[in-house]
Amino acid sequence: MSNRGPINRRWLPLNALRAFEAVGQHMSFTAGASALSVSQSAMSRHVGGLEDLLGKQLFDRDSSKLSLTAAGEELLPVITKCLDRIEQTINAVRNDDLASHSLRLHVPPSLLQQTFMPMLRDFHTEYPDIRIDISSSHVTGLPPIDLDMAISYDRPNVDDRITDLLWMVRVAPLCSPATARGAMEQSLAEFLTARELLHLKLEGEPRELLWTAYMRQSGLLVSTSGGLAFDTAIAAAQYAMAAEGVFLGDVDMFAGEIGDGRLVMPYDAVIEDGYGYYLKMHADDLADPAISMFRSWLISRFAALRPAPYRRAPS
């Protein structure tokens, strides 16, 4: 282990950091050298010099493959993010486009369509000079792409990012008014048994996961097999409104449809299912005034969203 003193920016080995990042991204000295248009021997010298400076290996090298050590795994994403930010800012300055730097944000599809679009409109009206690039994908947790901020649908977890809870999901069986007919004469278990259950699929999980958890938490003995499964909650809701079936819906996300009668909650049976929407970002990104301000704005808007508890709708 190195016993040297702290390294300040005056002595940062920028060429070595670029070389390490290129090799780490391609997991190959040959491909990394090609990406930077230098020789493989130069890449090896740069990476070796960085390892000497740190007093730690960054790669495990054997005859068949290259892999990152624990130190390499910790350093690589930081170097990549810093180089990306430098590249973006230099290009913005060069093109006289600094004010139009885009904030990259991920929002889950159903939340984007049901809740976030009006927020985005209001924010853009208040802050027209801040550009936001929205991406959306069906994924539980964080998407595997580089972002400034992400709203993730997930269970509570701890990682190296700043995490703000926007809301905990509250779910209940929801359906069309036609599907709800007869609910007054049936118990909740009888109602669900007699109707098709619509599933929301979560990545890497059994299709019945959410309904099975709901039945267990509610003390119901109802089979959750069969039925249609959808990638997004909004697709399940649209099917329920247009056809038949009952889906386990977020009563806050679908407050508008419940309020105008397109969806019905036949039973006062709302639970928190353990999932929530979390705003995540790296701590160093809060140095960006646009990111810091947008974070505060989002937290305040989501805090004001939740209405009073819903009551059972008449059948």
C-alpha positions in Angstrom: 0.0 0.0 0.0 1.3 3.5 -0.8 2.4 5.6 2.1 2.6 8.8 0.2 0.7 11.9 1.1 -2.6 13.1 -0.5 -2.7 13.8 -4.2 -4.0 17.2 -5.2 -5.2 18.4 -8.6 -1.8 19.8 -9.4 -0.5 16.2 -9.7 -3.5 14.4 -11.1 -2.2 12.0 -13.8 -4.8 12.9 -16.5 -3.3 10.7 -19.2 -3.2 7.7 -16.9 -6.8 8.3 -15.8 -7.9 8.4 -19.4 -6.0 5.2 -20.2 -7.5 3.4 -17.2 -11.0 4.6 -18.1 -10.6 3.4 -21.7 -9.3 0.0 -20.7 -12.0 -0.4 -18.0 -14.8 0.5 -20.4 -13.6 -2.1 -23.0 -12.0 -4.6 -20.5 -9.1 -4.8 -23.0 -5.8 -3.1 -23.3 -5.9 -3.6 -27.1 -9.4 -2.1 -27.5 -8.7 0.7 -25.0 -5.6 1.6 -27.0 -7.5 1.6 -30.2 -10.2 3.9 -28.7 -7.6 6.5 -27.7 -5.4 5.9 -30.9 -2.3 5.1 -28.9 -0.2 2.0 -28.7 -1.0 -0.9 -26.4 2.4 -0.6 -24.7 1.6 3.1 -23.9 -1.7 2.1 -22.3 0.1 -0.5 -20.2 2.6 2.0 -19.0 -0.1 4.6 -18.1 -2.2 2.1 -16.2 0.9 0.6 -14.5 2.0 4.1 -13.4 -1.5 4.8 -12.0 -1.4 1.5 -10.0 2.1 2.5 -8.7 0.8 5.9 -7.7 -2.2 4.3 -5.8 -0.2 1.4 -4.4 -3.0 -0.9 -5.5 -3.8 -3.0 -8.5 -6.8 -1.8 -10.6 -7.0 -4.9 -12.8 -6.6 -8.6 -12.3 -4.7 -9.9 -15.3 -4.6 -13.5 -16.5 -4.2 -15.2 -19.8 -7.9 -15.5 -20.6 -9.5 -12.3 -19.4 -9.1 -8.9 -17.7 -11.3 -7.9 -14.7 -11.5 -5.0 -12.3 -10.3 -5.3 -8.7 -12.3 -3.8 -5.9 -10.2 -0.6 -6.2 -10.8 -0.6 -9.9 -14.6 -1.0 -9.5 -14.6 1.9 -7.1 -12.6 4.2 -9.3 -13.9 3.5 -12.8 -17.5 5.0 -12.5 -16.1 8.1 -10.9 -13.5 8.7 -13.6 -16.1 8.0 -16.3 -18.6 10.4 -14.9 -16.0 13.1 -14.5 -14.7 12.7 -18.0 -18.2 12.7 -19.4 -19.0 16.0 -17.5 -15.8 17.6 -18.7 -16.5 16.6 -22.3 -20.1 17.9 -22.2 -19.1 21.2 -20.6 -16.2 21.8 -23.0 -18.5 21.2 -26.0 -21.1 23.5 -24.5 -18.6 26.3 -24.0 -17.1 25.7 -27.4 -20.5 25.9 -29.1 -21.7 28.9 -27.0 -24.4 26.5 -25.7 -23.6 26.4 -22.0 -27.0 27.6 -20.9 -28.7 24.8 -22.8 -27.0 21.9 -21.1 -29.6 19.2 -20.7 -30.4 17.5 -17.4 -30.8 13.8 -18.0 -33.7 12.3 -16.0 -35.3 8.8 -16.0 -38.9 8.3 -15.1 -40.8 5.0 -15.0 -43.4 4.9 -17.9 -46.7 4.8 -15.9 -45.5 7.5 -13.5 -44.4 9.6 -16.5 -47.7 9.4 -18.2 -50.0 9.6 -15.2 -48.3 12.0 -12.9 -45.1 13.5 -14.1 -46.3 15.1 -17.4 -48.3 17.9 -15.7 -45.3 18.5 -13.4 -42.9 18.7 -16.3 -45.2 21.3 -18.0 -45.3 23.4 -14.9 -41.6 23.2 -14.4 -40.9 24.2 -18.0 -43.2 27.2 -17.7 -41.4 28.3 -14.5 -37.9 27.6 -15.7 -37.9 27.7 -19.5 -34.1 27.9 -19.8 -33.4 24.5 -18.1 -33.5 21.7 -20.7 -34.5 18.2 -19.5 -34.0 15.1 -21.5 -36.5 12.4 -20.3 -35.9 8.7 -20.7 -38.3 6.0 -19.7 -38.0 2.3 -19.4 -39.7 -0.6 -17.7 -37.2 -1.5 -15.0 -37.3 -2.0 -11.3 -34.6 0.0 -9.6 -32.2 2.1 -11.6 -31.8 1.8 -15.4 -28.4 0.7 -16.7 -27.6 4.0 -18.3 -25.7 7.1 -17.2 -28.0 9.8 -15.9 -28.0 13.0 -13.8 -31.1 12.0 -11.9 -33.5 9.1 -11.8 -36.9 8.4 -10.3 -36.8 4.7 -9.6 -39.7 2.3 -8.7 -38.2 0.0 -6.1 -38.2 -1.3 -2.5 -36.2 0.7 0.0 -32.5 0.2 -0.4 -29.2 1.8 0.4 -26.5 2.6 -2.1 -23.9 5.4 -2.7 -26.5 7.8 -4.1 -28.5 10.5 -2.5 -32.0 9.0 -2.2 -35.3 11.0 -1.6 -38.6 9.1 -1.1 -41.2 10.8 -3.3 -44.1 8.5 -2.3 -44.8 5.0 -1.0 -47.1 3.1 -3.3 -50.6 2.4 -2.0 -52.5 -0.2 -3.9 -56.0 -1.6 -4.0 -58.1 -3.8 -6.5 -59.3 -1.5 -9.2 -61.7 -2.2 -12.1 -64.3 -0.7 -14.4 -67.8 0.1 -13.1 -69.2 -2.9 -15.1 -66.7 -5.3 -13.6 -67.5 -4.0 -10.1 -71.3 -4.8 -10.4 -72.3 -7.3 -7.7 -69.5 -6.4 -5.3 -71.9 -5.3 -2.6 -73.1 -8.9 -2.3 -69.7 -10.5 -2.2 -66.7 -10.5 0.2 -63.4 -9.2 -1.3 -62.1 -12.8 -1.5 -65.3 -13.9 -3.4 -65.1 -10.9 -5.7 -61.4 -11.5 -6.6 -62.0 -15.3 -7.1 -64.8 -14.7 -9.5 -62.9 -12.2 -11.7 -59.8 -12.3 -13.8 -56.7 -10.8 -12.1 -54.5 -8.6 -14.2 -50.8 -8.7 -13.3 -48.0 -6.1 -13.4 -44.8 -7.8 -14.3 -41.6 -6.7 -12.5 -38.2 -7.4 -14.1 -36.8 -10.7 -12.9 -39.8 -11.5 -10.7 -42.7 -14.0 -11.0 -45.7 -12.6 -12.8 -47.9 -13.2 -9.8 -45.6 -11.5 -7.3 -47.6 -8.4 -6.5 -51.0 -10.1 -6.3 -49.6 -12.9 -4.2 -48.0 -10.4 -1.8 -51.4 -8.5 -1.6 -53.3 -11.6 -0.8 -50.9 -12.6 1.9 -50.8 -9.1 3.5 -54.6 -8.9 3.4 -55.1 -12.4 4.8 -56.9 -13.7 1.6 -56.8 -17.2 0.2 -57.3 -16.5 -3.5 -55.4 -18.1 -6.4 -53.3 -15.7 -8.3 -52.5 -17.9 -11.3 -53.8 -17.2 -14.8 -54.9 -13.8 -16.1 -53.1 -11.4 -18.4 -49.8 -9.7 -17.5 -48.6 -6.3 -18.5 -45.3 -4.5 -18.4 -46.8 -1.2 -17.1 -49.5 -0.2 -14.7 -51.0 2.1 -17.2 -51.5 -0.7 -19.7 -53.2 -2.8 -17.1 -55.4 0.1 -16.2 -56.4 0.8 -19.8 -57.3 -2.9 -20.3 -59.4 -2.9 -17.1 -61.3 0.2 -18.2 -61.9 -1.1 -21.7 -62.6 -4.8 -21.0 -62.8 -6.9 -17.9 -60.5 -7.9 -15.1 -59.2 -6.4 -11.9 -55.7 -4.9 -11.5 -53.8 -3.9 -8.4 -53.5 -0.2 -8.9 -51.8 2.7 -7.2 -54.7 4.7 -5.9 -52.7 7.9 -5.9 -51.4 7.5 -9.5 -54.9 6.7 -10.7 -56.7 9.3 -8.6 -58.1 11.0 -11.7 -59.7 7.9 -13.2 -61.1 7.0 -9.8 -62.5 10.5 -9.3 -64.3 10.6 -12.6 -65.6 7.0 -12.3 -63.7 5.3 -15.1 -62.1 3.1 -12.5 -63.8 1.9 -9.3 -62.4 0.7 -6.0 -65.2 -1.7 -4.9 -63.6 -2.4 -1.5 -61.9 -0.2 1.1 -58.8 -2.4 0.9 -55.8 -0.1 0.4 -52.4 -1.3 1.5 -48.8 -0.2 1.1 -47.0 -3.0 -0.8 -43.5 -2.0 0.1 -42.6 -0.4 -3.2 -42.1 3.3 -3.7 -40.8 6.0 -6.0 -37.4 7.3 -5.1 -35.4 10.2 -6.6 -31.7 9.2 -6.9 -28.6 11.1 -7.9 -24.9 11.3 -7.1 -23.9 13.6 -4.3 -21.4 15.5 -6.4 -24.1 16.4 -9.0 -25.7 18.7 -6.4 -23.0 21.2 -7.2 -24.9 21.8 -10.4 -27.4 24.5 -9.5 -30.0 23.2 -12.0 -29.9 19.7 -10.5 -30.1 21.0 -6.9 -33.0 23.3 -7.7 -34.9 20.7 -9.7 -34.5 18.2 -6.9 -36.0 20.6 -4.3 -38.8 21.5 -6.8 -39.7 17.8 -7.4 -39.7 16.9 -3.7 -42.1 19.8 -2.9 -44.4 18.9 -5.8 -44.7 15.2 -4.9 -45.2 16.1 -1.2 -48.3 18.0 -2.2 -49.8 15.3 -4.4 -51.3 12.8 -2.0 -55.1 13.3 -1.6 -57.2 12.2 1.4 -57.8 8.5 1.7 -60.3 7.0 -0.7 -63.6 5.6 0.3 -65.3 2.5 -1.1 -67.1 3.3 -4.3 -70.8 2.2 -4.6 -71.4 -0.7 -7.0 
